[in-house]
Amino acid sequence: RLPLMLQGSGLGPRAMWLYDTLDIGDVYVNAQHRYEVVLDNHGEVSAAFSLEPSETRLGSCFRFSPSSGQLVPNEQATVEVWFKCGFLGDFSETFVWTLDGSPSPLPLVLKGNVIGPSLHFSVRELDLATVSLGLQEGRACSIHNTSDIPVKFVLRFDDQELGEEPPPFRVSPSNGVLLPHRKLQLQVDFRSFRAWRYHHALIVDVEGVGEEMLSLPVKAHNRLPEIVPVESTVDFGECFLKHTYTKAIRIRNMSARLKAAFELVSQDEPSRAIGYYSLEPNEGIVDEDGSVSVVLSFTAARKGPLSLPVYVR
């Protein structure tokens, strides 16, 4: 007999990714994205492949279809990659695929950057200028969504620390959904009963993304114009008890730049023992450097000389 020794090396399946790293670049947060990778069996035996489960936070944002299968020699399989992520930032995630009968895994690296929606206001600053105490002033601006995804937003002001009730600034609408590549007209109104210089910001919170994604400086100067009665004393002469008398008086706005709001201060109880008064109208607006006529009514409550202060603010 002649001995014949046979030698060789057993080979398992041979398959590889056509590219084992996929850089998907910038992707929008909370948006569904789809990609494809190709697995190629260049060996001479069939290759059964499968994905190892990922337990990372980012790994749960990916979905593969199919996640397992079998390739005959010289066959390719296209694997769909679905990605949707709810948090921002750069990422690089390695997914391990295995081949039955092969000791070497097939790593697939996916990397990119999750970005938020891109928003901007039509103006850099909203200046409501100088406003009279108690009067409302408003400005319009718009917010633009220049990204490819809809944005669910909430608008608010950073003026909560003032403790004013009602708050001096209001915006309408204060929330909504802004569609891709659309703009929305906003109305910002200001009214305050406090003489103050206001420097605040209109803040945009985006649901599912984060707070203060965008802000717009807003300022206003609230001032109190001086108003005076043209007549400092109104003489009703002799009055019968419980009978109402009226006289027209004028209220003047001393400011040449600002309108002025006025209202009658409620009469206190002790003064009612002397008489009753009212103003018609009991509130109103006086134009810049102008005056308005109002009717003052008086009813005497007792006999004798009477003197009663009337306060208008």
Order of alpha helices (4+ residues) and beta strands (2+ residues): beta-beta-beta-beta-beta-beta-beta-beta-beta-beta-beta-beta-beta-beta-beta-beta-beta-beta-beta-beta-beta-beta-beta-beta
